[in-house]
Amino acid sequence: MTRRPTSSLAACVWIPLFPLRCEEARHEGLATYPTALLAPDTTRKLWQVSSLARHAGVKPGMTVSQAIGLCHTLRLIEPDPVHYDEHFASLLSALNEVSPVVESAELGLAYVGTDGLEGIFGKPQKIIDAIRQTVGPSDRPTVRLGFGLGKFTAWVAASRAKPGEAIIVPLGAEKAFLASQPISVLPLDSATHRRLRQLAIRTLGALAALPEEAVTAQFGAMGRRLWRLAAGCIAEPVEGCIAPEPIVAALTFFTPVGERELLAHALDQLIARALTHPRRIGWRVHAVRLRADLEGSSSWFAAILLKDPTAAGARIAAPLKTRLEQSPPTGAVERLVLEFTAFAPGTSELQLFARDAQAAARACQQRALQSAAREIRMRVKRANLYHVIEVQPWSRLPERRYALIDYEP
């Protein structure tokens, strides 16, 4: 298996509200109106909202009726995920011309490894200038750039930069730079963010000033990671992606199909065909894309990242069928295209239990128990899990009949 290239120095390229920016780029004058992009999974709620619409009180997650009630001039836009994906892919391809180590995080957010680029471009500012030139003219005024040691420092720098500008964090100054930043830059869920604010912890410096053990006892493994990020102890390298070779299976219908049952059956056939491809042998599927070409030159798109990579057709099909049910194509389908875009290496368990679904399920439960046991030991600093066993089943006294032993899943 080829090792992925890495880089400790990172440049973060961030274009906020990337799908909305794509729509503004291809519709002249749209940026001068309050606009909102509808969610891909449902047409009744808003996904992304422009600054003019936010000023009128419109927020993401609102229903269409609520948004129109607040802003009568609001322009609603149907999402086009295929266009956004293609536009972002072209951005990643352009960044690859600057550095061979490029990591995609989400739509509009990417990291560029800069190790060794000093000999080509010069100082960090020159590297940033080269990266800025690869961004398209329509995105250049809104792109935010950050530079530092590790992805987190680069991301925080980009999040604090003004549109069209960059912040460079010199080597060795990471801790001082992070100390004054708000805790909102951490990868927090809403509950953890609320708890930290209730403890009067509002900056990374305040969090790093606490003992690591205390934060770990309160928040577990996640708390330890958050503390180390805030203290500048973690410098995650940029991991370049080896150019994927997707496995593609397509089906063209003689007459356009609109029935969901037929589409679901066609999906099963495509998955079965893709799983038998020679390149898939020894690999589990991690990411799947399904595209439907509709009548009238429009399209429908769904991208699924499987939490647990698998080689089981039913598990691959389940989330795609759910998407078909919840957000079906808006027209009849002329062509259906399935792509396996990312893979995970097959494990020994997969090879041993490929024909034994119950054994595979037991192995998954075992891993979950081991993870839970590690979390408990990390929080309380001692083993508090025990297994009840029979030692004297003939005894009338329960305390003699049973005993407790340490439980090690």
Beta strands, then each sheet from edge to edge (+ up, - down):
strand 1: 6-7
strand 2: 9-14
strand 3: 35-38
strand 4: 46-49
strand 5: 75-77
strand 6: 102-106
strand 7: 109-113
strand 8: 144-149
strand 9: 166-168
strand 10: 238-239
strand 11: 247-257
strand 12: 283-294
strand 13: 299-310
strand 14: 333-345
strand 15: 386-390
strand 16: 402-406
sheet 1: 1+ 10-
sheet 2: 6+ 7- 2+ 8- 9-
sheet 3: 4+ 3- 5-
sheet 4: 11+ 14- 12+ 13-
sheet 5: 15+ 16-
end
